[in-house]
Amino acid sequence: MGKIKSKLVKRTADALIKSGVPFKENFEENKKILGKEMPSKKLRNQLAGYVSRVKKRERLNKPKILKKE
């Protein structure tokens, strides 16, 4: 099985990121941020995992600034 996430997970994660929730690259910290407000444990874990992957991708794809000497 692959790592395909449903539209619900992707839409919700994008909305939470755009709303300014301070997510990290760590799954465990994201899980604590989402807390017990999620309707199910499975959905909370899927959101936390997807958000951590998105944050890692953002960090890796960020253009590096070259220093002028």
N, C-alpha and C positions, 0 to 999 in steps of 0.2 A: 504494500500500500504506500501511496505517496503522501506528500504533505499538502494536499489540496484543502483549502479552507473554504467554508461556505460563504455566500454573499453576506449573510447576516454578520458573521465574524468580521469580515473585511470592512463592511460599512460602519459597524459600531466602533471598531478600532480606529478607523480614519476620523470619525466624528469626535472621539475622545481625544485623539492627538491634536486635532485642530482646535478643540475647546481649551487647550492649554494645560491639560493634566500632565504633571511632570514625571513622565515615564523614564525608566532606565533601560539599559541593555540586559539586565539581570531578570530572569524569569521569576525568581522568588520575591524580589522587591516589587515587581509589577503585580504579582498575585496579592501581595499585602496592600498595595495601593487600591486595587479593585475591591478588595475586602469582601464583605458579606452582602454587598448591595446587588450582586448578580443573582438572577433567578435560579441558577444551578451551578454546581461545582464544576461540571464539565465545560460549560460555557465560559466561566471565569478563567479556567485553565487554558482554554483555546485562545481567548482574548489576550491573556498575559503572554503566551508563547508567540502569538502573531505580532504583538506590539514589540516584543524584544527583538524579533527578527527584523522588523522594519527599522528600529533604532540602530541596529548593527549595520544594516545596509546604508542608512543615512550617513553614519560615521565613515564607512569605507568609501563611499562615493563622493564625499566632500572634497572639492578641489583644494589642493595644497597651495599655500601662498609661498612664493619664492622670495627669499630675502635678497635684496640688492646690496652688493658689497662695493 
